[in-house]
Amino acid sequence: MTLELTGASRRELLKASVVGGGLVLSFSIAAKSEAAETAGAQALNAYVRVAPNGIVTIMAKNPEIGQGVKTSLPMMIAEELDVAWENVRIEQADNDPKLFTRQFAGGSLATPMNFDDLRRVGAVARAMLVNAAAVAWNCPAGECKTAAGQVIHVATGRKASYGSLAGQCAGVAAPDPKTVTLKDPKTYKIIGKSTPQYDTRKIVTGQPLFGIDVRVPGMLYATYEKAPVFGAKVASANLDAARAVKGVKKVFVVDGGTRLDGLLPGVAVVADSWWAARKGRNALQTKWADHPTSTQSTAGFDKRAAELAAGAPQTSLRKDGDVDAALKGAAKTVEAAYSYPFLAHAPMEPQNTTASFKNGKMEIWAPSQNPEPGRQLVASTLGIKADDITVHMTRCGGGFGRRLSNDYMVEAAWIAREAGAPVKLLWTREDDMHHDFYRPAGYHHFKGGVDAAGNVVAWQNHFVTFGEGEKVAASAGMGGTEFPARFVANCRIDQSTMPLGVPTGPMRAPGSNAIAFVNQSFIDELAHAANADPLAFRMKLLGEAPMVGTGPSGYNAGRMKGVLAAVEKMSGWADRSKLPAGTAMGVAFHYSHAGYFAEVVQATVAKTGGVKVDKVWVAADVGRQIVNPAGALNQVQGAALEGLSHALYQKITIENGAAKQSNFADYPLLKMAAAPPVEVKFVITDYPPTGLGEPALPPVIPALCNAIFAATGKRIRSLPIDTKQLAT
């Protein structure tokens, strides 16, 4: 039985069976090209198990990286199943694309991709239980209702628990999911209620959940040394000295390849403890071969970016109207250059994977945000069939986009095969900092103009980034529709690129985490030139049309104005003139990952230049439904605080082709003592629910920088903020 869902390429496939005396509802989303196979003999994963005692076990399909999906996705199923949440148990599913298609954590997509599908899973299971009761009672199913894990015959009050009915569902056909009735949101008992993360107790009591906690029988420990310059080969290493260390079992060179997100050259040390492996690694005295990118540096990038910005752009991303003429006719013009650095993800749990190779099959335990590409990478690198590789998803100790790459997974798999025993590969903090897929640095050179009435009449941005020609490095691009494009009649966005040997990749709110800083800061400069209230200036810039553009690139100005109005009221923006000297507010907004966010930051700048963030206000529009308000609040507050870390402290500097920073001593995070209160308001609108992991981060950075300008008159145009320049 199949059902078209959200698009022509997706369908549901449901199947009921009895396993161990309980009901198992299996559910999968598969591409049409796979439908015939899937509908045939292919096994389906069980989302729902109902035990005879009424306990319901729900499988969590996606990786849990701290964003709460191990709780929120099962909440969707449990709501429509109509079971009491206290009777729900949750298990993490293994990676299995034939059953689940994409299982990943990224893009703030867990809610929008699964909200309808998983509710139907619960609704179909509920309908089957009702039908089983109706058959047993010899009555129409329409005479029955459900409540808290029971089926109730309305006329007689007769009740049967789900547990007592589960075994009777073997002969009950699953209804067509198109015919099941989903609940009215007004009747929700689970969705929309603040619910603690399922694993919280285990986390705070130190129970094993994370990849770093995995133990398997006969396991050895491994460390893997790679060149500081990304992709450089091993020239020499003292393997014998490493082998002489007590506890070391094997030491070997891995030739590796040139793919930066794959198996790179290095030296593996395998031992009976990680400490012994680390001591063996210290004895290697590895020397590295020359590499073409060893001359690259941040200083060199800065110099080349300035040269490119002064010349003609290489490509055009957008050209509306006549920018040059508009600038000439403007009442006031502003020109400014902005930049931001490479950033490391710095998750608390360093990269790790446990792997076991036996009888031609590989078994892997990995904290990956994107396990299926990892499985395929292992298969292609080691020459193993993908079907012979099992990937168990462990909880991730943070990800922020770093664990979308699976280099550590393929390293562990290779080492395990060569070692002939199960191996846990564990990176050091320095490994993690030196071998990241960094948020790319970038450079923006703006020109803008306002007329006598304070309207923006010209916007020009020459964006200098990394890449070759029109092909940019991973996560280093910018679209031609970024606000205020389409809201300014005369708008030109150009681009130039320069080569890069540093691996880059997505970081929480990819692109937006930097673009919001530069665009919203320069909008603030134009507001100042127009002698306008920065918030009112933005409202005016958004215009009167409720929607600009259509489809995925459409921009709902009405929704953005809604959150801007909300944050204005929340923060007491109108009374900001009453703040003491040295304290001020800044505002910014940004649209990313289908979410509309406006934020105000209040900051105090000391005469010594020190910056204290007093408070952050966030207004968010992510549609009509917040699945788990507790988790949503956590995501928004966490994103805002992470953004403050980016703004205040963090920078990766490239020297001689390698990352200079190595640990939290020179790459600090925001500390608890410096974390301000973050007040959050969700503006509910009648749009499909969207995700929350990322879109709250981008606006906080320019809002802070704009607050600093309001307090000091000094504009922040590069990150991290140099507080020494703020001293008076």
Protein Blocks (a to p, Z undefined) as FASTA:
>chain_A
ZZdfkbmkbccddddddeehiacdddddddfklmmmmmmmbccddfbdcdfkopacdddf
bdcehnopmmmmmmmmmmmnopafklpccddddddfklnmpaddehhlmmmmmmmmmmmm
mmmmmmmmmmmmmmmnopafklpcceehiacdfknopacdfklmmmmmmmpccddfklpc
cddfklpckgopacddfklmmmmnopafbfklpccehiacddddddfbghiacfbdcfkl
mmmpghiabdcddebpmbfklccdddddddfbfklmmmmmmmnopacdddfklmgcfklm
mmmmmmmmmmccfbdfbdehjfklmmmmpmbdcddddddddddfkiabdcddddddeehi
acdddddfblmlmmmmmmmmnopafklpccdddddebjelmmmpcklmmmmmmmmmmnop
acdddddfklmmmmcccdddddddddddddfkopafbdcdddddedehjbccehiaccfk
bcfehkambacddddddddfbdcdddehihjlmmmmmmmmmmmmmmmmnopafklmmmmm
nombfbgcehjlbccfklmmmmmmmmmmmnommmmmmpcehiacddddddeehiacdddd
dddddfkopacdfbdcddddebjbdfblmlmmmmmmmmmmmmmmmmmmgccddeehiafb
fbfklmccddfklpccddddddddddddddfklmmmmmmmmmmmmmmmmmnopacfbdcd
dfklmpZZ
